[in-house]
């Protein structure tokens, strides 16, 4: 893969600790050096983005260049968080990739209506996740031009 000038920071919002661990390992397996941050629900996601509460320090909670978003989370689900992010002029430019177990047509249509950039159903195998992470890396970090964060 081509060298990135500056590695894009990735923020993953997912309440499943196994999915978070597998994503970290898939990033390592894909040999990506991007920093990966985690939050466990939509409320934490918004706190991270707005630097509130436990995420007040922007040095440890930097603005992400890409958000991986699960839809089914406690407190504030991914759909609500997506709507809030895309309604905010300061946040709406951050690309969001839904990475979820949902295969529901309603979720696909609704998230695209809300402004999601991609919708991916989580694979059942680790190898499948590695392939998805590699594909995301090629597309988001090599092919497209992202706004500076």
ChimeraX attribute file (.defattr): number of C-alpha atoms within 10 A of each C-alpha:
attribute: neighborCount
match mode: 1-to-1
recipient: residues
	/A:1	10
	/A:2	7
	/A:3	8
	/A:4	11
	/A:5	7
	/A:6	9
	/A:7	13
	/A:8	21
	/A:9	17
	/A:10	18
	/A:11	24
	/A:12	26
	/A:13	28
	/A:14	26
	/A:15	19
	/A:16	13
	/A:17	11
	/A:18	10
	/A:19	17
	/A:20	19
	/A:21	12
	/A:22	15
	/A:23	19
	/A:24	20
	/A:25	15
	/A:26	21
	/A:27	22
	/A:28	14
	/A:29	14
	/A:30	17
	/A:31	12
	/A:32	15
	/A:33	12
	/A:34	16
	/A:35	13
	/A:36	17
	/A:37	18
	/A:38	21
	/A:39	18
	/A:40	18
	/A:41	24
	/A:42	27
	/A:43	19
	/A:44	21
	/A:45	26
	/A:46	19
	/A:47	16
	/A:48	25
	/A:49	20
	/A:50	17
	/A:51	19
	/A:52	14
	/A:53	10
	/A:54	11
	/A:55	18
	/A:56	15
	/A:57	12
	/A:58	13
	/A:59	9
	/A:60	12
	/A:61	19
	/A:62	19
	/A:63	21
	/A:64	21
	/A:65	20
	/A:66	21
	/A:67	24
	/A:68	21
	/A:69	28
	/A:70	27
	/A:71	25
	/A:72	18
	/A:73	18
	/A:74	13
	/A:75	12
	/A:76	16
	/A:77	20
	/A:78	25
	/A:79	21
	/A:80	15
	/A:81	20
	/A:82	24
	/A:83	16
	/A:84	15
	/A:85	22
	/A:86	18
	/A:87	13
	/A:88	10
	/A:89	8
	/A:90	11
	/A:91	16
	/A:92	16
	/A:93	17
	/A:94	20
	/A:95	20
	/A:96	22
	/A:97	19
	/A:98	28
	/A:99	21
	/A:100	20
	/A:101	14
	/A:102	17
	/A:103	12
	/A:104	10
	/A:105	8
	/A:106	9
	/A:107	16
	/A:108	17
	/A:109	12
	/A:110	13
	/A:111	21
	/A:112	14
	/A:113	10
	/A:114	16
	/A:115	17
	/A:116	23
	/A:117	13
	/A:118	15
	/A:119	20
	/A:120	17
	/A:121	15
	/A:122	18
	/A:123	15
	/A:124	9
	/A:125	10
	/A:126	15
	/A:127	12
	/A:128	13
	/A:129	20
	/A:130	22
	/A:131	17
	/A:132	21
	/A:133	20
	/A:134	19
	/A:135	13
	/A:136	15
	/A:137	18
	/A:138	14
	/A:139	12
	/A:140	16
	/A:141	22
	/A:142	14
	/A:143	10
	/A:144	9
	/A:145	9
	/A:146	15
	/A:147	9
	/A:148	11
	/A:149	13
